[in-house]
């Protein structure tokens, strides 16, 4: 075939192909669209499979869109301006919805996502033990300290308060069940044997209720009506603080750090001595005076303070008092969204003033004054978000972060009832300690967690198809760890039973006294009800009452090796006895209502107490404009 024929042939085939395409272009276009759709579906399914696998095999902790800072160390931080910041009610965002929210993706912590660098691990990881008014037995601490060490703890922040054996003029402060000096030394020895550094904590400004409540020290109050804070302008206040520092350092020896509190000074600049001074000057001058005394008394000891009273202070004012050279701040936030409560502008100030800083998260005692078991899901989110923040901010401090303290508050303040006690919080403590020690929390840590809590054959939870720490369905970890044998496990397990009884109790009280119309306060007051209806309402009473009574002895026995008799009786009085007492009251009311055999005709007599609130016995006249 010559070149001309070859060209003609090519041209002929090209024309034929072009005409065919023109005739079948709708078919071809549809075929191309089908191919594209098929490719997109394949890619989507592949990415979705990966996403599902990640959700199943990793614990992905998302920030909740929460405006609520857990109450204090318990109340909202008191700014220098004197106003207490108010928090909005938290909105609990669904876990899966949070995963799918791309706008927050940059702020979400995904625990097992591939990392370009090693996860951030704080140099020191301390567990805070709050002894306020409820001292654990030494035999229990002897079991607790090795557990803390095993899961990566490097130290303890010990808040003694009224459990310290104060002596001399301070002896009235010590509670009747305070530790002896020999017991304190034994606790410090146990900590040392487990390689745990001890940082003692004493309150030297706010939260001095344990002393100022007493007549011996009432004259030191800033406000005579409240024992919350010392007057910083009264010389006797500083003498009092110096005595506390002396006694703490005497028994603790040459410690590297002493935490001097200084958080939540709610009363400041109110007494006649302080009114003429600026609040920020009152605060910083007192902190400087206390810190200077500590450094003079023990030159190798660095004072630490809680940071909340500093957050609203300008850099120049803090520098004027050399605060950055005297103390190290411990920045505390217990909510999930840490940056919401310590904003970037605050970090920028701290990085100018302080070469180092500490942080403080929580494993218990942060989300409700009367809770008896911590929500591990919320606490883990808090700790993981702290790790992310510390990774972000660490290099901006000259010396970086010193470490993190995982706080475990036992009361919200000296006058508050017990919140979550230690044995109810061991799973939360070890989960959060393990997370901060490794810089993440995922299924690769399951073996360590189960072995450390002595879960044995019960360590693998099949109920959720092997899902590790299913915190959405089991936020208190009752399902995961109830059959493990960690220190205090019997008490932990009994709480689940109490929880179910409490639900039945609350439903019974609501139905009997509020929702139904035969045993309300009106019926009881006037002894006016139907015996048949009363019997119906009391159907579940005996079952719930007996269930509560049956819990008293087991709880007492489960706490015997952990707390003294005073703490045990206090816990039972706060948690179980009020329900028993209320059920007994309702039982007596039902008995009295059923004892009636005849009833008066209406109208029933007017309650005389209504006169006190302005209800008159005589009938009021109708207003002249009524109905117009």
PyMOL commands that set and color helices and strands:
alter all, ss='L'
color gray80, all
select helices_A, chain A and resi 3-23+25-57+95-99+102-107+138-150+161-163+168-173+181-193+209-212+218-220+235-252+279-297+308-310+315-320+323-326+338-341+344-353+376-396+422-438+443-452+456-458+462-464+478-481+489-515+521-526+531-537+541-560+565-595+608-613
alter helices_A, ss='H'
color red, helices_A
select strands_A, chain A and resi 60-61+109-110+124-130+155-159+197-201+221-223+226-230+257-259+302-306+327-332+357-364+401-408
alter strands_A, ss='S'
color yellow, strands_A
deselect
rebuild
show_as cartoon
